[in-house]
Amino acid sequence: MPTAASTSARASRARSSLRDGLAARVVPPQGGSLDAAKPMDATLAIGLTGDARDRTIDLFAVPPAIEPWARDGVTAYLEVTLAGGREELAIPLAAVIRDAGTPMIFRRDPANADKVIRMEADLGVSDGRWVVIQSGVKEGDEIVVGGNYQLMLATGGSMPKGGHFHSDGTWHEEDH
């Protein structure tokens, strides 16, 4: 189980918030063989042009050293700390499930490692991988990421009619 961790602001803010030289990190993708890979500290460099139609700009990470996992074909995430940004407590977005539209998480019971506590999630901003958790969790708490849907059903969650579980534990509402 991952523990609650800190995250920085997203790099998708308006160009006026971004500038060359900001501190950045290149983070390997989660899961698979790169789970234990070390992120690379870097410096942000902004591209010279942008795409007005897509409203995008190119951001470049300039690390002082390249980690072995960073090679052609590997996708990574660029995290940029903006001026005035602060660290906030965050959990993996994969830990959040919805029960009748209400976001829910499961936290390991600190008094009994064999039990989990079902909690309504008080969420903040998300970068697509991590989501700020505003209450109910403290740094170091263990949060369930896999098997959440089954836990929701076992703890009185609402069961959709018709469908099936996939091997990864996700629910699919249609029959094949």
Backbone as ProteinMPNN parsed JSONL, in Angstrom:
{"seq_chain_A": "MPTAASTSARASRARSSLRDGLAARVVPPQGGSLDAAKPMDATLAIGLTGDARDRTIDLFAVPPAIEPWARDGVTAYLEVTLAGGREELAIPLAAVIRDAGTPMIFRRDPANADKVIRMEADLGVSDGRWVVIQSGVKEGDEIVVGGNYQLMLATGGSMPKGGHFHSDGTWHEEDH", "coords_chain_A": {"N_chain_A": [[0.833, -1.176, 0.0], [0.6, 2.201, -0.867], [1.845, 5.104, 0.836], [0.469, 8.149, 2.154], [1.551, 11.059, 0.516], [3.556, 13.97, -0.26], [2.897, 16.498, -2.711], [3.636, 18.658, -5.494], [2.598, 21.747, -7.115], [0.846, 21.619, -10.283], [2.199, 21.632, -13.646], [0.603, 22.665, -15.571], [-0.402, 25.211, -15.387], [-1.192, 28.645, -16.221], [0.853, 30.295, -18.707], [1.975, 32.621, -17.67], [2.574, 31.97, -15.071], [4.662, 30.271, -15.3], [8.203, 30.048, -15.789], [11.495, 30.21, -17.189], [14.011, 28.328, -15.527], [12.733, 27.512, -13.175], [12.399, 25.209, -10.428], [12.158, 21.736, -11.018], [10.944, 18.346, -11.42], [11.526, 15.2, -12.901], [9.522, 12.526, -13.138], [9.312, 9.026, -12.957], [6.98, 6.727, -14.582], [4.209, 5.255, -12.772], [3.942, 1.949, -11.442], [4.664, -1.346, -12.752], [8.021, -2.167, -13.766], [9.36, 0.148, -13.061], [8.649, 1.192, -10.622], [10.266, 1.61, -8.325], [12.071, 3.405, -9.257], [14.237, 6.232, -9.269], [13.273, 9.648, -9.093], [14.248, 12.453, -11.195], [15.858, 15.425, -10.409], [15.47, 18.616, -11.883], [15.79, 21.486, -14.079], [13.518, 23.882, -15.271], [12.844, 24.657, -18.654], [11.384, 26.745, -21.011], [9.682, 26.348, -24.067], [10.108, 28.089, -27.236], [7.903, 28.675, -28.799], [4.297, 28.384, -28.975], [1.198, 26.532, -29.21], [-1.548, 27.957, -30.377], [-4.083, 27.03, -31.034], [-4.422, 24.569, -29.661], [-3.785, 25.526, -27.231], [-1.323, 25.104, -25.876], [2.044, 24.825, -24.625], [5.515, 24.086, -25.093], [7.359, 22.386, -22.662], [10.48, 21.923, -21.187], [12.635, 19.735, -19.478], [15.638, 20.032, -17.79], [17.873, 18.057, -16.624], [20.658, 17.663, -14.326], [21.928, 15.235, -14.339], [21.346, 12.069, -15.892], [19.093, 9.534, -15.099], [19.238, 5.908, -15.124], [16.75, 4.768, -15.931], [15.601, 6.604, -17.634], [15.136, 6.651, -20.801], [14.878, 6.291, -24.409], [11.507, 6.067, -25.421], [10.337, 5.74, -22.922], [7.798, 6.968, -20.969], [7.317, 9.809, -18.923], [6.589, 11.952, -16.106], [6.428, 15.469, -15.712], [7.032, 17.496, -13.08], [6.462, 20.657, -11.785], [7.438, 23.168, -9.596], [5.754, 25.935, -8.661], [6.143, 29.482, -8.095], [5.307, 30.506, -4.89], [3.975, 28.194, -4.502], [2.971, 25.444, -2.44], [3.649, 22.606, -0.388], [1.373, 19.93, -0.283], [-0.718, 17.5, 1.267], [-1.184, 14.463, -0.367], [-2.793, 11.763, -2.153], [-2.624, 8.727, -4.123], [-4.489, 8.995, -7.115], [-5.702, 6.701, -8.009], [-6.571, 5.509, -5.704], [-9.023, 6.501, -5.084], [-12.457, 5.935, -5.167], [-15.863, 5.913, -6.367], [-18.964, 6.051, -4.762], [-22.159, 6.021, -5.497], [-21.683, 8.537, -6.581], [-20.275, 9.843, -4.599], [-17.03, 10.539, -3.515], [-14.838, 8.069, -2.249], [-12.457, 6.604, 0.038], [-10.179, 4.111, 1.31], [-8.558, 3.641, 4.321], [-5.871, 2.177, 6.033], [-6.427, 0.763, 9.203], [-4.88, 2.158, 11.944], [-4.727, 0.901, 14.409], [-5.171, -1.766, 13.948], [-3.733, -3.708, 11.695], [-4.962, -5.479, 9.979], [-7.371, -4.484, 9.24], [-9.444, -2.094, 7.479], [-10.46, 1.33, 7.131], [-13.339, 2.783, 5.991], [-13.797, 5.788, 4.291], [-15.305, 8.933, 3.554], [-14.042, 10.847, 0.986], [-12.346, 13.864, 1.236], [-11.563, 15.865, -1.083], [-9.089, 17.733, -2.98], [-7.32, 19.562, -5.443], [-6.147, 17.875, -8.419], [-3.538, 16.215, -10.249], [-3.907, 14.315, -12.109], [-2.569, 12.021, -11.458], [-2.058, 12.142, -8.74], [-4.022, 13.27, -5.96], [-5.024, 15.941, -3.949], [-5.658, 15.49, -0.556], [-7.8, 16.701, 1.78], [-8.631, 16.322, 4.401], [-8.84, 13.917, 7.129], [-6.761, 12.154, 6.634], [-3.357, 11.605, 7.41], [0.142, 12.357, 6.939], [1.996, 9.483, 6.178], [-0.035, 7.655, 6.72], [-1.524, 4.628, 5.574], [-2.929, 3.935, 2.474], [-5.451, 2.287, 0.644], [-5.057, 1.004, -2.61], [-5.51, -0.999, -4.528], [-8.247, -3.226, -5.148], [-10.298, -1.73, -4.166], [-12.974, -1.432, -5.029], [-14.184, -3.879, -4.426], [-13.896, -3.785, -1.646], [-15.578, -1.609, -1.138], [-18.088, -2.704, -1.797], [-18.198, -4.721, 0.111], [-18.405, -3.264, 2.417], [-20.894, -2.163, 2.509], [-21.478, -0.619, 0.255], [-23.125, 0.738, -2.676], [-24.419, -1.405, -5.165], [-24.054, -1.636, -8.587], [-26.421, -2.579, -11.109], [-26.193, -5.362, -13.283], [-23.397, -6.371, -15.152], [-19.82, -6.883, -14.705], [-16.764, -7.911, -12.997], [-13.465, -7.031, -13.963], [-10.244, -8.634, -14.438], [-8.391, -6.96, -13.247], [-9.737, -5.885, -11.158], [-11.489, -3.81, -11.659], [-14.798, -2.549, -12.307], [-17.137, -3.326, -14.811], [-19.843, -2.155, -16.489], [-21.346, -3.22, -18.59], [-22.366, -6.291, -20.194], [-20.359, -8.687, -21.905]], "CA_chain_A": [[0.0, 0.0, 0.0], [1.36, 3.441, -0.818], [1.529, 5.994, 1.939], [0.152, 9.502, 1.728], [2.798, 11.753, 0.206], [3.402, 15.376, -0.636], [3.006, 16.763, -4.137], [3.764, 20.074, -5.825], [1.609, 22.246, -8.064], [0.945, 21.114, -11.646], [2.843, 22.508, -14.619], [-0.345, 23.093, -16.596], [-0.894, 26.557, -15.083], [-1.001, 29.623, -17.299], [2.248, 30.596, -19.022], [2.48, 33.695, -16.812], [3.074, 31.363, -13.841], [5.867, 29.499, -15.611], [9.341, 30.806, -16.317], [12.736, 29.452, -17.242], [14.797, 28.242, -14.312], [12.008, 26.983, -12.025], [12.737, 23.847, -10.005], [11.264, 20.725, -11.584], [11.346, 16.949, -11.252], [11.044, 14.25, -13.895], [9.093, 11.386, -12.324], [8.991, 7.865, -13.791], [5.59, 6.29, -14.466], [3.919, 4.333, -11.683], [3.636, 0.573, -11.808], [5.64, -2.071, -13.543], [9.398, -2.31, -13.293], [9.952, 1.438, -12.694], [8.07, 1.678, -9.366], [11.296, 2.046, -7.374], [13.02, 4.282, -9.946], [14.459, 7.528, -8.627], [12.985, 10.833, -9.915], [15.393, 13.308, -11.505], [15.702, 16.865, -10.237], [15.75, 19.278, -13.153], [15.463, 22.899, -14.204], [12.532, 24.075, -16.335], [13.1, 25.541, -19.79], [10.141, 26.895, -21.761], [9.862, 26.422, -25.511], [10.006, 29.434, -27.815], [6.597, 28.892, -29.417], [3.178, 27.638, -28.413], [0.136, 26.209, -30.151], [-2.716, 28.74, -29.971], [-5.293, 26.216, -31.208], [-4.489, 23.609, -28.559], [-3.447, 26.265, -26.021], [-0.23, 24.384, -25.224], [3.421, 25.263, -24.832], [6.483, 23.03, -24.811], [8.162, 22.522, -21.455], [11.641, 21.045, -21.241], [13.329, 19.497, -18.215], [17.083, 19.94, -17.992], [18.47, 17.475, -15.414], [22.127, 17.668, -14.321], [22.366, 13.858, -14.623], [20.258, 11.234, -16.394], [18.929, 8.243, -14.418], [19.213, 4.795, -16.085], [15.411, 4.471, -16.435], [15.215, 7.63, -18.612], [15.658, 6.275, -22.125], [13.898, 6.435, -25.478], [10.288, 5.278, -25.326], [9.783, 5.726, -21.576], [7.011, 8.157, -20.659], [7.511, 10.275, -17.556], [5.819, 13.126, -15.73], [7.212, 16.63, -15.321], [6.427, 18.241, -11.974], [7.085, 21.968, -11.668], [7.034, 23.91, -8.41], [5.53, 27.333, -9.01], [6.38, 30.448, -7.026], [4.165, 30.566, -3.986], [3.421, 26.858, -4.312], [3.276, 24.843, -1.152], [3.442, 21.166, -0.363], [0.087, 19.535, 0.263], [-0.849, 16.067, 1.423], [-1.865, 13.902, -1.53], [-2.863, 10.308, -2.269], [-2.775, 8.34, -5.528], [-5.852, 9.119, -7.632], [-6.223, 5.342, -8.131], [-7.134, 5.098, -4.42], [-10.353, 7.099, -4.931], [-13.569, 5.321, -5.896], [-17.109, 6.657, -6.162], [-20.147, 5.307, -4.366], [-23.298, 6.895, -5.796], [-21.161, 9.875, -6.863], [-19.485, 10.347, -3.48], [-15.687, 9.954, -3.519], [-14.535, 7.274, -1.066], [-11.143, 5.967, 0.127], [-10.003, 3.188, 2.419], [-7.312, 3.86, 5.036], [-5.573, 1.087, 6.961], [-6.665, 1.076, 10.606], [-3.588, 2.157, 12.627], [-4.792, 0.024, 15.574], [-5.25, -3.158, 13.512], [-3.26, -3.73, 10.305], [-5.819, -6.361, 9.181], [-8.642, -3.802, 8.981], [-9.409, -0.801, 6.802], [-11.525, 2.256, 7.498], [-13.976, 3.423, 4.837], [-13.926, 7.218, 4.549], [-15.678, 9.834, 2.478], [-12.815, 11.572, 0.658], [-12.404, 15.321, 1.138], [-10.52, 16.021, -2.104], [-8.731, 19.02, -3.555], [-6.875, 19.525, -6.831], [-5.493, 16.652, -8.878], [-2.714, 16.346, -11.44], [-4.163, 13.146, -12.929], [-1.936, 10.881, -10.789], [-2.206, 12.384, -7.318], [-5.09, 14.196, -5.622], [-4.864, 16.491, -2.604], [-6.65, 15.037, 0.418], [-7.837, 17.848, 2.663], [-8.852, 15.946, 5.797], [-9.051, 12.505, 7.395], [-5.543, 11.386, 6.392], [-2.136, 12.328, 7.753], [1.319, 11.799, 6.28], [2.375, 8.181, 6.707], [-1.173, 6.733, 6.707], [-1.534, 3.723, 4.431], [-4.165, 4.061, 1.708], [-5.673, 1.155, -0.256], [-5.122, 1.37, -4.024], [-6.079, -2.121, -5.281], [-9.338, -3.937, -4.486], [-11.184, -0.737, -3.547], [-14.376, -1.646, -5.377], [-14.632, -5.015, -3.639], [-14.04, -3.289, -0.283], [-16.773, -0.778, -1.077], [-19.249, -3.584, -1.764], [-18.178, -5.463, 1.37], [-18.699, -2.361, 3.531], [-22.22, -1.56, 2.363], [-21.589, 0.274, -0.898], [-24.214, 0.42, -3.596], [-24.016, -2.33, -6.229], [-24.748, -1.395, -9.849], [-27.078, -3.755, -11.678], [-25.671, -5.813, -14.563], [-21.992, -6.102, -15.39], [-18.868, -7.866, -14.2], [-15.431, -7.441, -12.624], [-12.318, -7.412, -14.788], [-9.196, -9.255, -13.646], [-7.666, -5.942, -12.485], [-10.594, -5.431, -10.067], [-12.401, -2.739, -12.053], [-16.16, -2.956, -12.623], [-17.566, -2.987, -16.159], [-21.296, -2.216, -16.37], [-21.983, -3.962, -19.681], [-21.965, -7.68, -20.395], [-19.709, -8.901, -23.203]], "C_chain_A": [[0.879, 1.241, 0.0], [0.975, 4.246, 0.423], [1.193, 7.358, 1.376], [1.457, 10.265, 1.56], [2.513, 13.202, -0.149], [3.571, 15.524, -2.136], [3.089, 18.264, -4.368], [2.697, 20.465, -6.833], [1.872, 21.709, -9.458], [1.554, 22.13, -12.59], [1.873, 23.056, -15.652], [-0.958, 24.451, -16.293], [-0.618, 27.483, -16.271], [0.474, 29.962, -17.47], [2.809, 31.681, -18.108], [3.012, 33.154, -15.49], [4.382, 30.632, -14.064], [6.965, 30.42, -16.13], [10.556, 29.896, -16.331], [13.409, 29.457, -15.87], [14.06, 27.736, -13.081], [12.49, 25.568, -11.697], [11.694, 22.879, -10.55], [11.798, 19.34, -11.232], [10.755, 16.141, -12.389], [10.789, 12.954, -13.13], [8.751, 10.219, -13.233], [7.542, 7.454, -13.616], [5.429, 5.305, -13.312], [3.619, 2.952, -12.225], [4.749, -0.055, -12.613], [7.02, -2.064, -12.921], [10.019, -0.996, -12.83], [9.418, 1.993, -11.376], [9.111, 2.229, -8.399], [12.308, 3.004, -8.01], [13.059, 5.658, -9.289], [14.082, 8.674, -9.572], [14.251, 11.639, -10.148], [15.044, 14.761, -11.215], [16.119, 17.527, -11.539], [15.447, 20.77, -13.035], [14.531, 23.046, -15.397], [13.06, 25.031, -17.402], [11.828, 25.568, -20.627], [10.455, 27.047, -23.238], [9.612, 27.827, -26.039], [8.638, 29.73, -28.415], [5.547, 28.057, -28.695], [2.16, 27.365, -29.503], [-1.14, 26.897, -29.684], [-4.0, 27.92, -30.062], [-5.477, 25.252, -30.044], [-4.211, 24.251, -27.202], [-2.393, 25.523, -25.199], [1.094, 25.066, -25.506], [4.327, 24.083, -24.518], [7.256, 23.383, -23.555], [9.288, 21.497, -21.531], [12.25, 20.94, -19.851], [14.803, 19.312, -18.52], [17.695, 19.392, -16.704], [19.992, 17.531, -15.471], [22.698, 16.284, -14.628], [21.132, 13.045, -15.028], [20.248, 9.904, -15.64], [18.84, 7.13, -15.463], [17.83, 4.498, -16.676], [14.983, 5.432, -17.546], [15.87, 7.324, -19.949], [14.537, 6.422, -23.145], [12.702, 5.52, -25.243], [9.658, 5.231, -23.946], [9.062, 7.049, -21.338], [7.231, 8.524, -19.207], [6.617, 11.492, -17.322], [6.776, 14.242, -15.337], [6.43, 17.371, -14.249], [7.194, 19.544, -11.815], [6.543, 22.646, -10.417], [6.944, 25.378, -8.782], [5.818, 28.225, -7.819], [5.119, 30.533, -6.175], [3.52, 29.212, -3.768], [3.804, 26.326, -2.953], [3.014, 23.346, -1.249], [2.104, 20.883, 0.302], [0.051, 18.019, 0.34], [-1.681, 15.517, 0.275], [-1.83, 12.387, -1.472], [-2.953, 9.959, -3.75], [-4.245, 8.445, -5.953], [-6.51, 7.746, -7.763], [-6.85, 4.848, -6.831], [-8.573, 5.58, -4.241], [-11.361, 6.353, -5.794], [-14.821, 6.135, -5.604], [-18.225, 5.693, -5.814], [-21.322, 6.264, -4.495], [-22.836, 8.35, -5.95], [-20.3, 10.464, -5.764], [-18.098, 9.723, -3.514], [-15.395, 9.281, -2.182], [-13.089, 6.787, -1.141], [-11.169, 4.986, 1.29], [-8.609, 3.404, 2.995], [-7.099, 2.684, 5.982], [-5.762, 1.582, 8.388], [-5.322, 1.041, 11.346], [-3.564, 1.217, 13.842], [-4.801, -1.458, 15.2], [-4.912, -3.215, 12.028], [-4.097, -4.631, 9.401], [-7.155, -5.727, 8.843], [-8.407, -2.51, 8.211], [-10.594, 0.029, 7.264], [-12.038, 2.908, 6.233], [-14.221, 4.881, 5.186], [-14.451, 7.946, 3.321], [-14.46, 10.723, 2.232], [-13.088, 13.058, 0.494], [-11.258, 15.741, 0.222], [-10.309, 17.461, -2.531], [-8.325, 18.833, -5.008], [-6.146, 18.227, -7.14], [-4.643, 16.959, -10.094], [-2.898, 15.146, -12.368], [-3.513, 11.89, -12.374], [-2.142, 10.958, -9.293], [-3.352, 13.363, -7.108], [-4.868, 14.65, -4.175], [-6.002, 15.978, -1.735], [-6.65, 16.061, 1.543], [-8.099, 17.511, 4.129], [-9.006, 14.435, 5.902], [-7.834, 11.619, 7.216], [-4.363, 12.248, 6.805], [-0.96, 11.65, 7.061], [1.735, 10.511, 6.979], [1.227, 7.191, 6.786], [-1.104, 5.867, 5.463], [-2.921, 3.738, 3.799], [-4.261, 2.891, 0.732], [-5.782, 1.661, -1.69], [-5.765, 0.26, -4.848], [-7.166, -2.823, -4.483], [-10.344, -3.009, -3.829], [-12.653, -1.032, -3.814], [-14.945, -2.805, -4.56], [-14.81, -4.612, -2.171], [-15.287, -2.433, -0.137], [-18.022, -1.65, -0.98], [-19.338, -4.326, -0.432], [-18.543, -4.586, 2.565], [-20.008, -1.606, 3.33], [-22.358, -0.586, 1.225], [-22.723, -0.148, -1.809], [-23.682, -0.392, -4.764], [-24.758, -1.979, -7.506], [-25.335, -2.687, -10.386], [-26.478, -4.079, -13.035], [-24.217, -5.439, -14.749], [-21.119, -7.171, -14.775], [-17.566, -7.179, -13.788], [-14.434, -7.878, -13.674], [-11.243, -7.977, -13.87], [-8.392, -8.239, -12.833], [-8.512, -5.35, -11.36], [-11.545, -4.315, -10.426], [-13.747, -3.322, -12.462], [-16.525, -2.486, -14.02], [-19.075, -3.202, -16.197], [-21.981, -3.019, -17.471], [-21.518, -5.402, -19.695], [-21.331, -7.787, -21.771], [-20.402, -10.004, -23.94]], "O_chain_A": [[1.818, 1.326, 0.793], [-0.108, 4.066, 0.978], [1.583, 7.691, 0.257], [2.368, 10.128, 2.377], [1.36, 13.599, -0.316], [4.307, 14.76, -2.761], [2.658, 19.05, -3.524], [1.976, 19.609, -7.345], [3.011, 21.374, -9.785], [1.447, 23.337, -12.373], [2.272, 23.831, -16.521], [-1.964, 24.806, -16.907], [0.104, 27.124, -17.2], [1.248, 29.924, -16.513], [4.001, 31.665, -17.801], [3.826, 33.816, -14.844], [5.132, 30.396, -13.117], [6.708, 31.417, -16.805], [10.631, 28.929, -15.573], [13.379, 30.455, -15.151], [14.682, 27.543, -12.036], [12.931, 24.83, -12.578], [10.498, 23.169, -10.544], [12.942, 19.184, -10.806], [9.616, 16.368, -12.795], [11.702, 12.364, -12.553], [7.985, 10.383, -14.182], [6.927, 7.792, -12.605], [6.372, 4.616, -12.925], [3.104, 2.805, -13.334], [5.658, 0.624, -13.091], [7.168, -1.966, -11.703], [11.108, -1.012, -12.256], [9.7, 3.143, -11.037], [8.853, 3.223, -7.721], [13.295, 3.373, -7.372], [12.044, 6.171, -8.82], [14.514, 8.686, -10.725], [15.215, 11.525, -9.391], [14.045, 15.273, -11.72], [17.024, 17.047, -12.221], [14.921, 21.241, -12.027], [14.735, 22.402, -16.426], [13.643, 26.071, -17.094], [11.256, 24.518, -20.92], [11.37, 27.776, -23.62], [8.983, 28.651, -25.374], [8.248, 30.892, -28.531], [5.862, 27.156, -27.919], [2.257, 27.914, -30.6], [-1.751, 26.47, -28.704], [-4.908, 28.1, -29.251], [-6.576, 25.135, -29.502], [-4.376, 23.619, -26.158], [-2.546, 25.335, -23.992], [1.246, 25.787, -26.492], [3.949, 23.186, -23.764], [7.741, 24.502, -23.391], [9.066, 20.343, -21.897], [12.367, 21.935, -19.136], [15.175, 18.533, -19.398], [18.006, 20.158, -15.792], [20.566, 17.455, -16.558], [23.82, 16.17, -15.121], [20.022, 13.304, -14.564], [21.273, 9.228, -15.553], [18.406, 7.386, -16.587], [17.74, 4.024, -17.808], [14.088, 5.105, -18.325], [17.018, 7.696, -20.192], [13.383, 6.65, -22.782], [12.862, 4.346, -24.91], [8.543, 4.729, -23.803], [9.649, 8.12, -21.489], [7.322, 7.645, -18.35], [5.972, 11.99, -18.245], [7.806, 13.997, -14.709], [5.306, 17.818, -14.481], [8.422, 19.544, -11.722], [5.331, 22.693, -10.204], [7.938, 25.992, -9.17], [5.746, 27.786, -6.671], [4.007, 30.621, -6.695], [2.615, 29.083, -2.944], [4.828, 26.705, -2.385], [2.247, 22.89, -2.096], [1.744, 21.5, 1.305], [0.717, 17.336, -0.438], [-2.756, 16.037, -0.025], [-0.961, 11.796, -0.831], [-3.322, 10.811, -4.558], [-5.137, 8.022, -5.217], [-7.73, 7.629, -7.644], [-7.59, 3.865, -6.846], [-9.27, 5.116, -3.339], [-11.153, 6.163, -6.992], [-14.829, 6.957, -4.689], [-18.416, 4.667, -6.467], [-21.467, 7.198, -3.706], [-23.515, 9.276, -5.506], [-19.653, 11.49, -5.976], [-17.983, 8.497, -3.539], [-15.665, 9.841, -1.119], [-12.552, 6.58, -2.229], [-12.059, 5.026, 2.139], [-7.61, 3.359, 2.276], [-8.032, 2.244, 6.654], [-5.32, 2.675, 8.743], [-4.678, -0.008, 11.376], [-2.491, 0.784, 14.26], [-4.478, -2.31, 16.028], [-5.722, -2.812, 11.193], [-3.964, -4.563, 8.179], [-7.996, -6.371, 8.216], [-7.333, -1.912, 8.276], [-11.601, -0.504, 7.729], [-11.272, 3.516, 5.485], [-14.781, 5.189, 6.238], [-14.089, 7.621, 2.19], [-13.907, 11.29, 3.175], [-13.95, 13.46, -0.286], [-10.132, 15.949, 0.674], [-11.214, 18.293, -2.458], [-8.924, 18.03, -5.724], [-5.603, 17.569, -6.253], [-4.97, 17.847, -10.881], [-2.129, 14.975, -13.314], [-3.874, 10.787, -12.785], [-2.378, 9.938, -8.645], [-3.627, 14.194, -7.974], [-4.565, 13.843, -3.297], [-7.167, 16.025, -2.13], [-5.625, 16.272, 2.192], [-7.82, 18.326, 5.009], [-9.267, 13.754, 4.911], [-7.861, 10.451, 7.604], [-4.357, 13.459, 6.586], [-1.061, 10.497, 6.644], [1.815, 10.451, 8.206], [1.472, 5.991, 6.907], [-0.67, 6.329, 4.408], [-3.938, 3.58, 4.474], [-3.281, 2.541, 0.074], [-6.502, 2.621, -1.964], [-6.504, 0.555, -5.788], [-7.028, -3.0, -3.272], [-11.158, -3.452, -3.02], [-13.486, -0.897, -2.918], [-16.066, -2.72, -4.059], [-15.763, -5.044, -1.522], [-15.982, -2.518, 0.876], [-18.913, -1.374, -0.176], [-20.433, -4.536, 0.091], [-18.945, -5.098, 3.61], [-20.211, -0.538, 3.909], [-23.289, 0.219, 1.229], [-23.222, -1.269, -1.714], [-22.61, -0.096, -5.292], [-25.988, -2.018, -7.518], [-24.799, -3.768, -10.14], [-26.273, -3.183, -13.854], [-23.844, -4.288, -14.522], [-21.6, -8.23, -14.372], [-17.295, -6.04, -14.166], [-14.543, -8.976, -14.218], [-11.322, -7.816, -12.652], [-7.772, -8.607, -11.835], [-8.074, -4.423, -10.678], [-12.342, -3.901, -9.585], [-13.821, -4.464, -12.915], [-16.241, -1.341, -14.373], [-19.542, -4.317, -15.961], [-23.115, -3.458, -17.281], [-20.407, -5.706, -19.262], [-21.712, -7.069, -22.695], [-20.01, -10.342, -25.057]]}, "name": "protein", "num_of_chains": 1, "seq": "MPTAASTSARASRARSSLRDGLAARVVPPQGGSLDAAKPMDATLAIGLTGDARDRTIDLFAVPPAIEPWARDGVTAYLEVTLAGGREELAIPLAAVIRDAGTPMIFRRDPANADKVIRMEADLGVSDGRWVVIQSGVKEGDEIVVGGNYQLMLATGGSMPKGGHFHSDGTWHEEDH"}
